């Protein structure tokens, strides 16, 4: 798999995995319907009264109606996922793999998807929806996943765990399979909030009902939290003070989003960040970056230098010089030349821009010199 294909794989994987889950849920519903049909057949051999049989048939009919409603929801979900799969496969086939002479155009086709994904992860849902609508990529982005999670994130900002706990209950089987501890952390936070407001009796009852079942898996963390019954919210002990800190809610939001990404086969980090870090790392020299660099270099900007800080350096051994005027490679057939002020251009650019008096004007600084003062540069 090429680098481009591996970076774009979530584009196809997300709706495909959703389609597979919907198909599995359909199978479970059909299995339940088969059991209802078997119970209907057993009623034929039942020797009970007609009233009892009629009541049983009515109950089974209600179950079948409920199952039909579930199948209708699954059908709608499958159809939406199929449309997404088709649209994304068509998009991937249309843009193809990046070509040497058309890499910029290829990136421009992919950029809106990366931007919308980054906006969604940053919580800018309205901006993400507007951008997706304007660029006609609604089928290529996962707005439906993030819009459903928006209410939960807002509730966590308002210190309310109820919507997040309801989400955990809805996806309980899959979260258990992933060995997620999100539900435990949410229950723990609700316990802490009861202790914060002084409702110690309610806190103890809540711990017995909702935290005790987790003791076999997270006993040390549970014991640590229960000690807040003695230390309270105004404690100066740092070990327990951090449990009452406002930062716990931010950590809960990040934990919820991380589980949302895992549950829906989304990458844990914005792909825009991945691409930007790869680009900055490729441009970052092995040596410390000089203060004064060419304005053509993205790392000329202080902002980009800060973003590149901590990233791996480029492993290029040989440098390549590109003329800032012609945008062509400077080599033995088109050698670099240096003006008296230190600016460097290709020999072809100087000959193309020299006037009839033999003067050359530097395009970047406006410096004027005679072509006779230009000197050939040799790169070792």
C-alpha positions in Angstrom: 0.0 0.0 0.0 1.4 3.4 -1.0 1.6 6.3 1.5 -1.3 8.1 -0.2 -3.5 5.0 0.0 -2.6 4.3 3.7 -3.4 7.9 4.7 -6.8 7.8 2.7 -7.8 4.4 4.1 -10.1 5.9 6.8 -12.1 7.5 4.0 -13.3 4.1 2.9 -12.9 2.2 6.1 -15.3 4.3 8.2 -18.5 3.7 6.2 -17.5 0.1 5.4 -17.1 -0.8 9.1 -20.5 0.9 9.8 -22.1 -1.1 7.0 -20.6 -4.3 8.5 -21.9 -3.5 11.9 -25.4 -2.8 10.5 -25.4 -6.1 8.7 -24.4 -7.9 11.9 -27.2 -6.2 13.8 -29.7 -7.2 11.1 -28.6 -10.9 11.6 -29.3 -10.6 15.4 -32.8 -9.1 14.7 -33.5 -11.9 12.2 -32.5 -14.5 14.7 -34.9 -13.0 17.3 -37.7 -13.0 14.7 -37.0 -16.6 14.0 -37.4 -17.4 17.7 -40.8 -15.5 17.7 -41.9 -17.6 14.7 -41.0 -20.8 16.6 -43.0 -19.7 19.6 -46.0 -19.1 17.3 -45.7 -22.6 16.0 -45.6 -24.0 19.5 -48.9 -22.2 20.2 -50.6 -24.6 17.7 -49.9 -27.5 20.1 -50.8 -25.6 23.2 -53.8 -26.9 25.0 -54.5 -23.6 26.8 -57.7 -21.6 26.5 -58.5 -19.5 23.5 -58.2 -16.3 25.6 -54.7 -17.3 26.7 -53.7 -18.1 23.1 -55.1 -14.8 21.8 -53.1 -12.9 24.5 -49.9 -14.8 23.6 -50.4 -14.2 19.9 -51.0 -10.5 20.6 -47.8 -10.2 22.6 -45.8 -12.0 19.9 -47.4 -9.7 17.3 -46.2 -6.7 19.3 -42.7 -8.1 19.4 -42.7 -8.6 15.6 -43.8 -4.9 15.1 -40.9 -3.8 17.3 -38.5 -5.9 15.3 -39.9 -4.5 12.1 -39.2 -1.0 13.4 -35.6 -2.0 14.2 -35.2 -3.5 10.7 -36.5 -0.3 9.1 -33.9 1.7 11.0 -31.1 -0.7 10.0 -32.3 -0.6 6.4 -32.0 3.2 6.4 -28.6 3.1 8.0 -27.3 0.5 5.5 -28.6 2.5 2.6 -26.8 5.7 3.8 -23.6 3.7 4.4 -23.8 2.2 0.9 -24.2 5.7 -0.6 -21.1 6.9 1.4 -19.1 3.9 0.3 -20.0 4.4 -3.3 -19.3 8.2 -3.2 -15.9 7.7 -1.5 -14.8 4.9 -3.8 -15.7 7.1 -6.8 -13.9 10.0 -5.3 -10.8 7.9 -4.6 -10.8 6.4 -8.1 -11.3 9.9 -9.7 -8.4 11.6 -8.0 -6.2 8.5 -8.4 -2.6 8.3 -7.1 -0.4 11.5 -7.0 1.6 11.9 -10.2 5.0 13.6 -10.2 3.9 16.5 -12.4 0.4 16.9 -10.8 1.0 16.4 -7.1 -0.3 19.9 -6.3 -3.6 19.3 -8.1 -4.0 16.0 -6.4 -3.5 17.6 -2.9 -6.1 20.3 -3.8 -8.7 17.6 -4.4 -8.0 16.1 -1.0 -7.6 19.3 1.0 -11.4 20.0 1.6 -11.9 16.6 3.2 -8.9 17.1 5.5 -10.1 20.6 6.5 -13.6 19.4 7.3 -12.3 16.5 9.4 -10.0 18.9 11.3 -12.9 21.3 11.9 -15.1 18.5 13.2 -12.4 17.3 15.6 -11.9 20.9 16.8 -15.6 21.2 17.6 -16.3 23.7 14.8 -19.4 21.8 13.5 -21.1 24.7 11.8 -18.0 25.8 9.9 -17.4 22.1 8.9 -20.9 21.7 7.6 -20.8 25.0 5.6 -17.4 24.0 4.1 -18.7 20.5 3.2 -21.8 21.9 1.6 -19.9 24.6 -0.4 -17.4 22.0 -1.7 -20.1 19.3 -2.3 -18.3 16.7 -0.2 -21.1 15.8 2.3 -20.8 12.1 1.4 -17.0 12.2 1.9 -17.0 13.4 5.5 -18.4 12.0 8.7 -20.7 14.9 9.8 -23.3 12.4 11.1 -20.9 10.9 13.6 -19.7 14.2 15.1 -23.2 15.9 15.1 -24.5 13.0 17.2 -21.6 13.5 19.6 -21.9 17.3 19.8 -24.7 17.1 22.5 -22.6 14.8 24.6 -19.5 17.1 24.4 -21.6 20.1 25.3 -23.1 18.2 28.2 -19.6 17.4 29.5 -18.7 21.1 29.2 -21.7 21.8 31.5 -20.6 19.1 33.9 -23.3 16.6 33.0 -22.4 12.9 32.5 -25.9 11.6 31.8 -25.8 11.8 27.9 -22.3 10.2 27.9 -23.5 7.4 30.2 -26.5 6.8 27.9 -24.1 6.6 24.9 -22.0 4.1 26.8 -25.1 2.0 27.6 -26.1 2.1 24.0 -22.7 0.8 22.8 -22.0 -1.3 25.9 -21.2 -4.6 24.2 -18.7 -3.0 21.8 -17.1 -0.9 24.5 -16.6 -3.9 26.6 -15.0 -5.7 23.7 -12.6 -2.8 23.3 -11.9 -2.9 27.1 -12.9 0.7 27.4 -12.9 2.3 30.9 -14.9 5.4 29.8 -18.1 4.3 31.6 -16.2 3.7 34.8 -14.6 7.2 34.6 -17.9 8.8 34.0 -19.4 7.0 37.1 -16.4 8.0 39.1 -16.9 11.7 38.1 -20.6 11.6 39.1 -19.5 10.2 42.5 -16.9 13.0 42.9 -19.6 15.6 42.1 -21.9 14.2 44.8 -19.0 14.4 47.3 -18.2 18.0 46.1 -21.8 19.2 46.9 -21.7 17.4 50.3 -24.3 14.7 49.6 -22.2 12.0 51.3 -25.2 9.6 51.8 -26.1 9.8 48.1 -22.4 9.4 47.2 -22.1 6.2 49.2 -25.3 4.8 47.7 -24.1 5.7 44.2 -20.8 4.0 44.8 -22.5 0.8 46.0 -24.8 0.7 43.0 -22.6 1.9 40.1 -18.9 1.7 41.2 -18.7 -1.5 43.2 -19.2 -3.7 40.0 -16.0 -2.2 38.6 -13.9 -3.1 41.7 -12.5 -6.3 40.1 -11.1 -4.3 37.2 -10.1 -0.9 38.7 -9.8 -1.4 42.5 -6.8 1.0 43.1 -8.6 3.9 41.3 -11.9 3.1 43.1 -10.2 3.1 46.5 -8.5 6.4 45.6 -11.8 8.0 44.7 -13.7 6.7 47.7 -11.1 8.4 50.0 -12.6 11.7 49.0 -15.4 11.0 51.4 -12.9 11.9 54.1 -10.8 14.6 52.3 -13.7 16.5 50.7 -13.5 19.2 48.0 -11.6 21.8 50.0 -8.7 19.5 50.8 -5.1 20.8 50.4 -3.7 17.3 49.7 -2.6 17.3 46.1 -3.3 13.6 45.6 -7.0 14.1 46.2 -7.3 17.7 45.2 -6.7 16.8 41.6 -9.8 14.6 41.6 -11.9 17.8 42.2 -10.0 19.8 39.6 -11.9 21.3 36.6 -9.4 19.7 34.3 -11.1 16.3 35.0 -14.0 17.4 32.8 -11.6 18.2 29.9 -10.0 14.8 30.3 -13.4 13.2 30.2 -14.3 15.0 27.0 -11.0 13.8 25.4 -11.6 10.2 26.6 -15.1 10.2 25.1 -13.8 11.5 21.7 -11.1 8.9 21.8 -13.6 6.1 22.3 -15.9 7.6 19.6 -12.9 7.5 17.1 -12.1 3.9 18.1 -15.7 2.7 17.9 -16.1 4.2 14.4 -12.7 3.2 13.0 -11.6 6.8 12.8 -7.9 7.6 13.2 -7.0 9.0 16.6 -5.5 12.2 15.2 -6.6 14.7 12.6 -5.2 13.7 9.1 -4.5 17.4 8.5 -2.0 17.3 11.4 -0.4 14.2 10.1 0.1 15.7 6.6 1.4 19.0 8.1 3.8 17.3 10.4 5.1 15.1 7.6 5.6 18.2 5.4 7.3 20.2 8.1 9.6 17.3 9.0 10.6 16.9 5.3 11.5 20.6 5.2 13.3 20.7 8.6 17.1 20.6 8.2 19.2 18.3 10.4 21.1 21.3 11.7 19.5 24.1 13.8 17.4 26.3 11.6 19.0 29.7 10.8 17.3 32.9 11.8 17.4 34.4 8.4 16.0 32.1 5.7 14.6 32.5 2.3 11.0 33.9 2.2 10.2 31.0 -0.1 10.9 28.5 2.7 7.8 27.8 4.9 10.1 27.5 7.9 10.9 31.2 7.4 7.8 31.9 9.4 8.1 31.8 13.2 4.7 30.0 13.4 5.9 27.2 11.2 9.2 27.0 13.2 7.2 26.5 16.4 5.0 23.8 14.7 8.1 22.0 13.5 9.7 22.1 17.0 10.1 18.5 18.3 9.5 16.9 14.9 12.1 14.6 13.3 14.5 16.3 10.9 14.8 15.6 7.2 17.2 12.8 6.3 18.1 14.3 2.9 21.9 14.1 2.3 22.1 16.1 -0.9 20.4 19.5 -1.4 18.6 20.7 -4.5 18.6 24.4 -5.5 15.5 25.7 -7.3 15.5 29.1 -9.0 13.0 31.5 -7.3 12.2 33.1 -10.7 11.9 30.2 -13.2 11.1 27.5 -10.5 13.4 25.2 -12.3 16.2 23.1 -10.9 19.7 24.7 -10.9 22.3 22.2 -12.0 25.3 22.0 -14.4 23.1 22.8 -17.3 21.5 25.8 -15.6 24.1 26.8 -12.9 23.4 29.0 -9.9 24.8 32.5 -10.0 25.2 35.1 -7.1 24.6 38.8 -7.2 26.9 41.1 -5.3 24.2 41.5 -2.6 24.2 37.7 -2.0 20.9 36.8 -3.8 21.0 33.7 -5.9 19.3 32.9 -9.2 19.7 30.6 -12.1 21.9 31.6 -15.0 18.8 31.4 -17.3 16.8 33.7 -15.1 19.5 36.4 -15.2 19.8 36.2 -19.0 16.1 36.4 -19.4 15.7 39.4 -17.1 18.8 41.5 -18.1 18.0 44.7 -20.0 19.7 46.0 -23.1 22.2 47.9 -21.0 23.3 44.7 -19.3 21.7 45.6 -15.9 19.8 43.0 -13.8 17.2 43.9 -11.2 16.8 41.5 -8.3 13.0 40.6 -8.3 13.0 40.2 -4.5 15.0 43.2 -3.2 15.0 45.6 -6.2 18.8 45.6 -6.1 20.4 46.6 -9.5 23.7 45.3 -10.8 25.5 44.8 -14.1 25.5 41.3 -15.5 29.3 41.4 -15.4 29.2 41.6 -11.6 27.3 38.3 -11.4 29.4 35.4 -10.3 29.0 31.7 -10.8 28.3 29.7 -7.6 29.6 26.2 -6.9 27.9 24.0 -4.4 30.1 21.3 -2.8 
